[in-house]
Amino acid sequence: MNSKEELRRLIDHMDDRWVDDVADYVRWLQQDTDVLTPDEWQRVQHGERELAQGERIPLKDWRRQHDV
């Protein structure tokens, strides 16, 4: 099975709650340039402010909070 076939199989069996996120990611991958949208840039700035203030969370805790 090649990667494209595997991707189709994974999508067919994917939990519906992830479909929108995966579609957004695939659209992002297909963009010609790596330019952030205003919303994405705002999220980056927010994250940088949190880090500068010392706000951090272990990845395992973040995953648990976001049910990932």
C-alpha positions in Angstrom: 0.0 0.0 0.0 1.4 3.4 -0.9 1.2 6.5 1.2 -1.8 7.9 -0.7 -3.8 4.7 -0.2 -2.8 4.6 3.4 -3.9 8.2 3.9 -7.3 7.4 2.3 -7.7 4.4 4.5 -6.9 6.5 7.6 -9.3 9.2 6.6 -12.1 6.7 6.0 -11.7 5.3 9.5 -11.0 8.7 11.2 -13.1 9.9 14.1 -15.4 12.7 12.8 -14.2 15.1 15.4 -10.8 15.3 13.6 -11.9 15.6 10.0 -12.1 19.4 10.0 -8.6 19.7 11.6 -7.1 17.3 9.1 -8.7 19.1 6.2 -7.3 22.4 7.4 -3.9 20.9 7.7 -3.9 19.4 4.2 -5.1 22.8 2.8 -2.2 24.4 4.7 0.3 21.9 3.2 -1.0 22.7 -0.3 -0.3 26.5 0.0 2.4 27.9 -2.2 3.9 30.0 0.6 4.3 29.7 4.3 2.4 32.8 5.3 0.4 33.0 8.5 -3.2 34.2 8.4 -4.0 37.1 10.8 -5.7 34.5 13.1 -2.7 32.2 13.1 -0.3 35.1 13.7 -2.4 36.2 16.7 -2.2 32.7 18.1 1.6 32.7 17.7 1.9 36.0 19.5 -0.4 34.8 22.3 1.7 31.7 22.7 4.9 33.7 22.7 3.5 36.0 25.5 2.5 32.9 27.5 6.0 31.5 27.2 7.6 34.8 28.1 5.5 34.9 31.2 6.6 31.4 32.1 3.3 29.7 31.4 4.0 26.2 30.3 2.2 22.9 30.4 3.6 19.4 29.9 2.6 17.9 26.6 0.9 14.9 28.3 -1.3 17.4 30.3 -2.1 19.4 27.2 -3.1 16.2 25.3 -5.3 15.1 28.2 -7.0 18.5 28.3 -7.7 18.4 24.6 -8.5 14.7 24.5 -5.7 13.9 22.1 
